[in-house]
Amino acid sequence: MSDFSVLLPSFPEQSFNILDFGAVAGGIVSNTAAINQAVTACHTAGGGKVIIPAGIYLTGPITLLSNVNFHVERGALLMFDKNEKEYPVIRTDYEGQPRLRALSPIHAFDAENIAITGEGTIDGNGHLWRIVKHFKVSEKKWDALLKESNHVIPTNEGGIWFPTKSAYEGCLAGEPDVNDPDAIKKAAPYYDYYRPVMVNLVRCDKVLIEGVTLQNSPAWNVHPLLCTNLTIRNASIRNDWAAQNGDGLDLESCQFVEIDNVKFDVGDDAICMKSGKNAVARVIPVPTKHVRIHDCVVYHGHGGFVVGSEMSRGVCDVTISDCTFIGTDVGIRFKSAIGRGGVVEDITMRDINMVNIAEDAIIFTMGYTLYHMDHQASDEPDQINADDIPEFKNITIQNVTCTRAGRALKVEGLEVLPIHDITLENVSILAQKGYTINNAENIRMKNVSITNELNPSETILFEDTILKSGDNSAF
């Protein structure tokens, strides 16, 4: 792992209070114009702090500009409205590829020296946008949703609820090709089908997110893309546990990053490293690289620390340490598939505590899209384009304790390119199932114990062992 520094933004000592630009507290009057005027004035004056004082403020999308510290004071609640006029459909990137999405509530493009700080709360009003899957909620909640909207698409799992007619019809119409010259025009009537990420930062340098609570996003919560010198610290990132696509942090093709003392409680993957999806992403060869993550807590999420499945530009030189995962579906999760390509390497995880992990404590899988059906590549080795083959290698997991998991370890590689050179050292896992290794090489277990939760007297010990394909133990 390399030594690197993350540059922080700095701002002149001048402030711009949104009340001086006509903002009105109370959560009824829209403050979109007043807040954006304050941001523009701050930027034009050479930078400083835009202050959101205590109170409830309703607003539409906010454009962050260079040299602006967007400061949400303690006691301030910034809530985003939802309307067709303020959320136009635009061409952007989502889930690793060029896509159509509605404009994000907070966004910055090609900005430098920006921050979102303070001890207040930013709420994306995501429940006004999000679909809800029947199986994720109680019958009482489902009945309440049906009283709000009767737009439901039946599924084998009970149905998918849409908050509005236009979102429902957008799903039925399907997303037009993003390269179609008329794509935006075709998508516009269904703007709220194209749920945006809440905080979208694209090609920005020297970015700080500190202290704030970011919650209730329409889709992903925080999505930095192609950013450099990014710091997120002492913040809270939250979504309802049933929030569809309610990821916490999706760090995509960013470099020189520090994530410190952030609390996550979300509806999908919590701390996720990404770098684009499939061949179209590999045209821009920018891996996620030089990342430090430490002293974070994940209370809920599909995965505590996750790499992929969109990792086509590569992920490397990432360290995660001194973190705690409580009740996540999976603890440590690496996922990819044929079609992605890209290399994930030089990843170190150490001093991680996990408890009540519903599924796998640790999983490496190349079979992710077998369940999501989003690629057309053949799985036959002699028919696979070499650029489409993803690779996991040189990954170290040290000093990990997991108390209760569904399964301790799963490594599921590809016949054409096995997952290789993975080391687990000083790891202790209590789980209902043991481990399974397929299409993998040089999986080293050093001072590792796996204890059967259903029969605690039964423990598998590895002093220093190399596991190979076909090795498994279900207890």
Residue, then its C-alpha position, 0 to 999 in steps of 0.5 A: m500500500s502506498d503512502f499518499s496525502v489527501l488535499l483539503p479545500s480551504f475557503p476565505e473567511q466570509s459568509f453568505n446567509i441564505l436569509d439575506f437572499g430571501a430564504v424563508a424557513g418553515g418547510i412550506v415556501s420553496n427556497t431554490a432560487a434564494i439558496n442558489q443565489a447565495v451559492t452564486a454570490c459566494h462563488t463570484a466573490g471568490g468563495g466562502k461559506v454559504i450558511i443554512p441557519a437553524g430551521i426547516y427549508l424546502t428547496g429544489p436542486i442546488t448547484l455547488l460551485s467552486n470555492v463554496n463551503f455549503h454549511v448546514e448549521r445545527g438545527a437546520l433541516l434542508m428538505f428537497d421538494k419534487n417537481e417536474k420543472e426543477y428535476p429535468v432528465i439529463r444525461t449522466d452516469y449511473e450504475g457505472q454507465p452513461r444513463l438518463r437520470a433526473l437532476s440530483p438534489i445536490h450536484a457539482f460538475d468540474a468544481e474545485n474546492i467545495a464542501i458540505t459541512g455543519e451539524g444539520t440534516i439534508d433530506g432528499n425526500g426519497h420516499l417521494w421517488r422510490i419504488v417499494k418491493h412488497f417483500k421488503v415491507s410489512e403488510k401494514k406498510w404495504d396496505a398504507l402504500l396502496k392507499e397512496s398509490n395503486h400503481v403496482i407491477p405484479t412480481n413473484e415476490g408480491g409486486i413493485w409499488f410506484p409512488t406516481k402514475s408517471a413513474y409507473e408508466g416510465c417503467l412500462a415504457g422502458e428507458p430509451d437509448v441514452n445515445d438517441p438524440d431524442a432520448i431526453k425528450k422521450a424520457a421527460p414525461y416520466y421524470d420521476y421514474y429516473r430517480p437521481v442520486m442525492v449528492n452527485l459530484v462529478r470531476c471535482d477536486k478537493v472536496l470535503i463532506e463533514g459533520v452533516t447527516l445525509q438521508n432519505s435519498p431517491a437512489w444512491n445517497v452519495h456518488p462521487l465520480l472521477c473526483t480527486n482529493l475527497t474527504i468524508r468525515n464525522a458524517s452520518i449517511r442514512n436510508d430506510w433499510a427497505a430503500q430500493n437502491g439506497d446505497g450509502l457511498d458509491l465511490e466511483s473512479c475516484q483517487f486520493v480519498e479518505i473516509d473517516n468516522v462515518k456512520f452508515d445505516v442504509g438500504d443497500d450497499a454501505i461503503c462501496m468501491k466502483s469504477g464503471k461497468n463493462a466495455v463502455a466504462r473501460v474507454i476511460p481508464v481511471p481506476t478507484k485508487h489510493v483510498r483510506i477508510h477507517d473508524c466507520v460503523v455500518y448499522h445496516g446494509h446489503g454489504g458493509f464494505v463492498v467492491g463492485s459489481e461495477m469495477s471495470r476500470g479497476v480498483c486498487d490501493v485501498t485500505i479499510s481499518d478499524c470498522t464495525f459492521i452490525g447486522t449487514d446482509v454481507g460483511i465483506r463483499f467483492k462481486s463481479a461477473i463476465g463482461r465487467g473486465g477490470v482488476v481489483e488488487d492491492i486491497t487490505m482490510r484489517d481490524i474489522n469487527m462484525v456481528n449478526i451478518a445474515e449471509d456471508a461474513i466474507i464473499f468473493t464472487m464472479g457470479y453476481t450477474l447470474y442473478h441480475m441478467d445484465h450481460q450477454a457474454s458467454d461463460e464458455p472459456d473459449q468464447i470470452n473476450a479477454d477484456d471482459i474477464p474481471e480479476f481479483k488478486n492480492i487481497t489481504i484480510q487481517n485481524v477480523t472477528c465475526t460473531r454470527a454469520g450465515r456462512a463464514l467464507k465463499v470464494e467463487g471465481l471463474e474457470v477462465l481466470p480463478i480468483h487468486d492470492i487472497t490471504l486471511e490472517n488472524v480471523s475468527i468467525l462464528a457461523q452456521k456454515g463453513y466455507t466453499i472454494n471454487n475456481a480459486e488459487n492460493i487462498r491462504m488461511k493463516n491463524v484462522s478459526i471457523t466455529n460452528e454456531l449450531n455446535p460451538s464445540e466444532t471448530i475448524l482451525f487453519e494455522d497456515t493452509i492454502l485452500k484450493s478449488g473444491d475445498n469446502s466445509a458445511f460443518 
